Amino acid sequence: MSNTFVGVLKYKNFSKLWVSQITSQVALHMLNFALVLHIYELTHSNASISLVLIASAIPSVIFGSFSGVMADRLKFKNILTYTNFLRFLAVLLLFVAKDNVLAVLEIIFIISSITQFFAPAEMSSIPVIVPKEKLVSANSLTMTTMYITLIVGYSIAGPLLNVLTANGLFLLCCLLYLIATWSTNSMSNYDKKEVQKISISTLAKDLENIWREMTVGIKSIRANRKVIDPIFKLAFGWMVLGAFIVLMPSFGEKVLHINPRYIGPAIIGPAGFGMLIGSYLVDKFKKLDLKKITKFSIMLIGIALLLISFYKIYQDLSWSRPLNVFFIIMLGIGCSGVYISAQTLIHLNSGSDERGKVFGLSTMLTNLALSIPTLFVGGLADLTSPFVAMLILSCLIILYGVYQFQRSRPKIELVAA
């Protein structure tokens, strides 16, 4: 595997794109979780954390189709370079607005909106700068980097916030975005497309066509149970992640007695390790029914959350901390099982002519699932306690898992003698 990765990194444009991916994604994830912790310290409210997730997820729903149109019309290199630099400028605003919760949420929305234009240009660049026979290696490296940067960014945000303070962390993020800007700007002009002129009339026409295709595509996808079921399960997996992120600071502080700034290495780290184990297990047992893997993974998530929520019962045991880490790893394994199995089922059951529409709908639903339900979870935790909120969440997930198993049981028809 390492030889395969080294082979694809020999292509200069791809290696520069990869450097941009690493630096920009570490900055994005580190900044997101640092702002979650920062807003929690300002408000001590779980509901306010929900607003962070909503502010970062809604732009993909609003600008998803529009960003695709822009990527088709402009040079990929220009989009990558300008969006990296614009995110650098947006982070600068945090230096003067960091103590105003509403202003911070607005800046999060701006950064996420800019990122929405970066993503399609980044993914569309890969087939252009890498030969066809190297695409699998390039995509494998890209996906592996995506998971690792998420784990690293979320794990180190708290400790760095403690050591560098908020301003120091913002400065580090600015530096990372500048490196990403330099890296993409130094790429050769690989995109040979003829830049189309953009006007209000052409954009309006394109958006009208996109809307028409989306409505037709959604009706077609809704009728295909083999596609819509895994899409909903994928959205469910992201909903659990969003709810868990909302509860982490208060649950870690009030139940696990961990400084919120060290939640990353204490919880995100083991959960990320569990996701890597889950990825390995799903690949190892890929001959098993993916639908069954998804159902077992949902049950595993519910059971793991239930055991984590009952920490107070076994906290006096000498091995309570390692046991809790084990349950968090279980949670990561379950999440990985849902994500990978559902995503693979979507790939297998959708035709090449509708795959774009399928993943457009999937992205929209997963971002809504990641953000909107967190308001309920955050509000519930504020009204009761993080323990009660996590207990209710785990029970609902287990009930959903039981429903999925009951739904798949063959129906027995009674025949009169």
C-alpha positions in Angstrom: 0.0 0.0 0.0 2.8 2.4 0.9 4.5 1.7 -2.5 1.2 2.4 -4.2 0.8 5.8 -2.4 4.5 6.7 -3.2 3.8 5.9 -6.9 0.9 8.3 -7.2 2.7 11.0 -5.3 5.3 11.1 -8.0 2.9 13.2 -10.0 3.8 16.7 -9.0 0.3 18.2 -9.4 -1.2 15.5 -7.3 1.4 15.8 -4.6 0.7 19.5 -4.4 -3.0 18.9 -4.3 -2.4 16.4 -1.5 -0.4 18.9 0.5 -3.3 21.4 0.0 -5.7 18.7 1.2 -3.7 17.9 4.3 -3.1 21.5 5.4 -6.6 22.8 4.6 -8.5 19.9 6.1 -6.4 19.9 9.3 -7.0 23.6 9.6 -10.8 23.2 9.0 -11.3 20.3 11.4 -9.0 21.9 14.1 -10.8 25.2 13.7 -14.3 23.6 13.8 -13.7 21.7 17.1 -11.8 24.6 18.6 -14.8 26.9 18.0 -17.1 24.2 19.4 -15.0 24.3 22.6 -14.7 28.0 22.6 -18.4 28.6 22.2 -19.1 26.0 25.0 -16.7 27.9 27.3 -18.5 31.2 26.4 -22.1 29.9 26.9 -21.9 26.5 28.7 -24.8 25.6 26.5 -25.2 22.4 24.5 -27.7 24.1 22.2 -25.1 26.7 21.2 -22.9 23.9 20.0 -25.7 22.6 17.8 -25.7 26.0 16.1 -22.0 25.6 15.2 -22.9 22.3 13.4 -25.9 23.9 11.7 -23.8 26.9 10.6 -21.1 24.6 9.1 -23.6 22.1 7.4 -26.3 24.3 5.9 -24.0 25.8 3.2 -23.7 22.4 1.5 -27.5 22.3 1.2 -27.7 25.9 -0.1 -24.6 26.0 -2.4 -24.2 22.3 -3.4 -25.6 22.5 -6.9 -24.3 26.0 -7.5 -20.7 25.1 -6.6 -20.9 22.3 -9.2 -21.9 24.8 -11.9 -19.0 27.1 -11.0 -16.5 24.2 -11.0 -17.6 23.3 -14.6 -17.1 26.8 -15.8 -13.9 28.0 -14.0 -10.3 26.6 -13.9 -10.0 24.1 -11.1 -6.6 25.6 -10.1 -8.1 29.1 -9.7 -11.0 27.8 -7.6 -8.6 25.9 -5.3 -6.2 28.8 -4.9 -8.9 31.5 -4.3 -10.9 29.5 -1.9 -7.9 28.6 0.2 -6.9 32.3 0.3 -10.5 33.4 1.1 -10.6 31.0 4.0 -7.3 32.5 5.3 -9.0 35.9 5.2 -12.1 34.6 6.9 -10.1 33.2 9.8 -8.5 36.6 10.3 -12.0 37.9 11.2 -12.0 35.6 14.3 -9.2 37.6 15.9 -11.7 40.5 16.5 -14.9 38.6 16.7 -14.0 35.6 18.9 -15.9 36.8 21.9 -19.2 37.4 20.1 -21.1 34.1 19.6 -23.3 35.4 16.8 -20.3 36.8 14.9 -18.4 33.5 15.3 -21.4 31.6 13.9 -21.5 33.9 10.9 -17.8 33.4 10.2 -18.3 29.6 10.5 -21.0 29.9 7.9 -18.7 31.9 5.6 -15.8 29.5 5.9 -18.1 26.5 5.3 -19.6 28.2 2.3 -16.2 28.8 0.8 -15.2 25.2 1.5 -18.3 24.1 -0.4 -16.8 25.6 -3.6 -13.3 24.1 -2.8 -14.6 20.4 -2.5 -16.0 19.8 -6.1 -12.9 21.4 -7.7 -10.6 19.3 -5.5 -12.4 16.0 -6.3 -12.8 16.9 -10.0 -9.1 17.6 -10.3 -7.9 14.1 -9.5 -9.0 12.4 -12.8 -7.3 15.3 -14.7 -3.9 15.2 -13.0 -3.6 11.4 -12.5 -3.6 8.7 -15.2 -6.6 6.4 -15.3 -4.6 3.4 -14.1 -3.6 5.3 -11.0 -7.1 6.6 -10.0 -7.8 3.8 -7.5 -4.5 4.6 -5.7 -5.2 8.3 -5.8 -8.7 8.0 -4.4 -7.5 5.6 -1.7 -4.9 8.1 -0.6 -7.4 10.9 -0.7 -10.0 9.0 1.5 -7.3 7.8 3.9 -6.0 11.4 4.3 -9.6 12.6 4.8 -10.1 10.3 7.8 -6.7 11.0 9.3 -6.9 14.8 9.1 -10.4 14.6 10.8 -9.0 12.5 13.7 -5.8 14.7 14.0 -7.7 18.0 13.7 -10.3 17.1 16.3 -7.7 15.5 18.6 -5.2 18.3 18.8 -7.6 21.3 18.8 -8.2 21.3 22.5 -4.6 20.8 23.7 -3.4 23.5 21.2 -6.2 25.8 22.4 -4.9 25.3 26.0 -1.2 26.0 25.0 -1.5 28.6 22.3 -4.8 30.3 23.4 -7.5 31.0 20.8 -5.5 33.7 19.0 -2.5 31.3 18.7 -4.7 28.6 17.2 -6.3 31.0 14.7 -2.8 32.1 13.7 -1.8 28.4 13.1 -4.9 27.9 11.0 -4.1 31.0 8.9 -0.6 29.6 8.3 -2.0 26.3 7.2 -4.4 28.0 4.8 -1.5 30.0 3.4 0.5 26.9 2.8 -2.5 25.3 1.0 -2.8 28.5 -1.1 0.8 28.4 -2.1 0.6 24.7 -2.9 -2.3 24.9 -5.3 -1.0 28.1 -6.8 2.3 26.4 -7.7 0.5 23.7 -9.6 0.9 23.8 -13.4 -2.1 24.7 -15.6 -3.5 21.2 -15.8 -7.1 22.1 -16.5 -7.4 22.6 -20.3 -11.1 23.5 -20.3 -12.1 26.7 -22.1 -13.4 29.0 -19.4 -17.1 29.9 -20.1 -18.3 33.4 -19.5 -20.6 33.7 -16.5 -23.6 35.9 -16.6 -26.8 36.2 -14.7 -28.8 34.8 -17.6 -26.6 31.7 -18.1 -26.4 31.0 -14.3 -30.2 31.4 -14.1 -30.7 28.9 -17.0 -28.2 26.4 -15.5 -29.8 26.6 -12.1 -33.2 26.1 -13.6 -32.0 23.0 -15.4 -30.3 21.7 -12.3 -33.5 22.2 -10.3 -35.5 20.3 -12.9 -33.0 17.4 -13.0 -32.9 17.3 -9.2 -36.7 17.0 -8.8 -36.9 14.2 -11.5 -33.9 12.5 -10.0 -35.3 12.6 -6.4 -38.6 11.0 -7.6 -36.6 8.3 -9.3 -34.4 7.7 -6.3 -37.4 7.6 -3.9 -38.8 4.7 -5.9 -35.6 2.7 -5.6 -35.6 1.1 -2.1 -32.1 -0.4 -2.7 -30.7 3.2 -3.0 -32.9 5.2 -0.6 -32.5 2.8 2.3 -28.7 3.0 2.5 -28.9 6.8 2.0 -31.1 7.1 5.1 -28.8 4.8 7.0 -25.8 6.9 6.0 -27.7 10.0 7.1 -28.5 8.3 10.4 -24.8 7.6 11.0 -23.9 11.2 10.5 -26.8 12.2 12.8 -25.3 10.1 15.6 -21.9 11.8 15.0 -23.5 15.2 15.2 -25.3 14.4 18.4 -22.2 12.9 19.9 -20.1 16.0 19.1 -22.8 18.3 20.8 -22.8 16.2 23.9 -19.0 15.6 24.2 -17.9 18.9 25.9 -20.5 18.8 28.7 -20.5 15.0 29.1 -16.7 14.9 29.3 -16.7 17.8 31.8 -19.6 16.7 34.0 -19.6 12.9 33.8 -16.1 11.9 32.8 -14.5 14.8 34.7 -12.2 15.8 31.8 -11.3 19.3 30.9 -13.3 20.1 27.7 -10.1 21.1 26.0 -8.8 17.6 26.3 -11.9 15.9 25.0 -10.3 15.5 21.6 -7.5 13.1 22.6 -9.6 11.5 25.3 -12.7 10.7 23.1 -12.1 11.6 19.4 -8.8 9.8 19.4 -10.2 6.4 20.5 -13.3 6.8 18.4 -11.1 7.5 15.3 -9.0 4.4 16.2 -12.2 2.5 16.3 -13.2 3.8 12.9 -9.9 2.6 11.4 -10.5 -0.9 13.0 -14.0 -0.9 11.6 -12.7 0.0 8.1 -10.3 -3.0 8.3 -13.0 -5.4 9.5 -15.5 -4.3 6.9 -12.9 -4.9 4.2 -11.8 -8.2 5.7 -15.4 -9.5 5.9 -16.6 -7.9 2.7 -18.2 -11.1 1.5 -20.8 -10.8 4.3 -24.2 -9.2 3.6 -23.6 -5.4 3.8 -27.2 -4.9 4.9 -26.5 -7.2 7.9 -23.2 -5.4 8.7 -25.1 -2.1 8.7 -27.8 -3.4 11.1 -25.2 -5.0 13.5 -23.2 -1.7 13.4 -26.3 0.3 14.4 -26.9 -2.0 17.3 -23.2 -1.7 18.3 -23.4 2.1 18.2 -26.5 2.1 20.5 -25.0 -0.4 23.0 -21.7 1.5 23.0 -23.4 4.8 23.7 -25.5 3.2 26.5 -22.4 1.7 28.2 -20.6 5.1 27.9 -23.5 6.9 29.4 -23.5 4.6 32.4 -19.9 5.6 33.3 -21.0 6.8 36.8 -21.9 3.2 37.7 -18.4 1.8 37.1 -16.3 5.0 37.6 -15.0 3.7 41.0 -13.5 0.6 39.4 -9.7 0.8 39.0 -10.0 0.0 35.3 -13.0 2.4 34.6 -11.0 4.6 32.3 -9.6 1.8 30.0 -13.1 0.3 30.0 -14.6 3.6 28.9 -12.0 4.0 26.1 -12.9 0.4 25.0 -16.6 1.4 24.7 -15.6 4.6 22.7 -13.6 2.3 20.3 -16.7 0.2 20.0 -18.6 3.3 19.0 -16.0 4.1 16.3 -16.2 0.6 14.9 -20.0 0.8 14.7 -19.9 4.2 13.0 -17.4 3.0 10.5 -19.5 -0.1 9.8 -22.5 2.1 9.0 -20.6 4.6 6.9 -18.7 2.1 4.7 -21.5 -0.4 4.3 -24.1 2.2 3.4 -21.8 4.1 1.1 -20.9 0.8 -0.7 -24.6 -0.2 -1.1 -25.3 3.2 -2.7 -22.4 2.7 -5.1 -23.6 -0.8 -6.0 -27.3 0.0 -6.4 -27.1 3.2 -8.3 -26.5 3.5 -12.1 -23.7 5.5 -13.5 -26.3 7.9 -15.2 -27.9 8.8 -11.9 -24.9 8.5 -9.5 -24.4 12.3 -9.4 -28.0 12.9 -8.4 -27.8 10.1 -5.8 -24.8 11.5 -4.1 -26.2 15.1 -4.3 -29.3 13.9 -2.4 -27.1 11.9 -0.1 -24.9 14.8 0.7 -27.9 17.1 1.4 -29.6 14.6 3.7 -26.4 13.7 5.6 -25.7 17.4 6.2 -29.2 18.0 7.4 -29.0 14.9 9.6 -25.6 16.2 11.0 -27.0 19.6 12.0 -30.8 19.8 12.5 -31.4 16.9 15.1 -28.5 18.2 17.2 -30.7 21.1 18.3 -33.0 18.6 19.9 -30.2 16.8 21.6 -28.5 20.0 22.7 -31.7 21.4 24.1 -32.5 18.2 25.9 -29.0 18.1 27.5 -29.5 21.8 28.7 -33.0 21.0 30.1 -31.9 17.8 31.8 -28.3 16.7 31.8 -25.8 15.3 29.3 -26.2 11.8 30.9 -30.0 11.8 30.3 -29.6 13.1 26.7 -27.0 10.4 25.9 -29.1 7.7 27.6 -32.2 8.7 25.6 -30.2 8.9 22.4 -28.7 5.4 22.9 -32.1 3.8 23.7 -33.6 5.4 20.5 -30.7 4.0 18.5 -31.1 0.5 20.0 -34.9 0.6 19.2 -34.1 1.7 15.7 -31.7 -1.2 15.4 -34.3 -3.7 16.7 -36.8 -2.3 14.2 -34.3 -2.9 11.3 -33.8 -6.5 12.3 -37.6 -7.1 12.8 -38.2 -5.4 9.4 -35.9 -7.9 7.6 -37.4 -11.0 9.2 -39.4 -13.1 6.7 -43.2 -12.8 7.1 -45.0 -16.0 8.0 -48.3 -16.4 6.3 -50.9 -18.6 8.0 -52.7 -20.8 5.5 -56.1 -22.1 6.5 -56.4 -25.9 6.5 
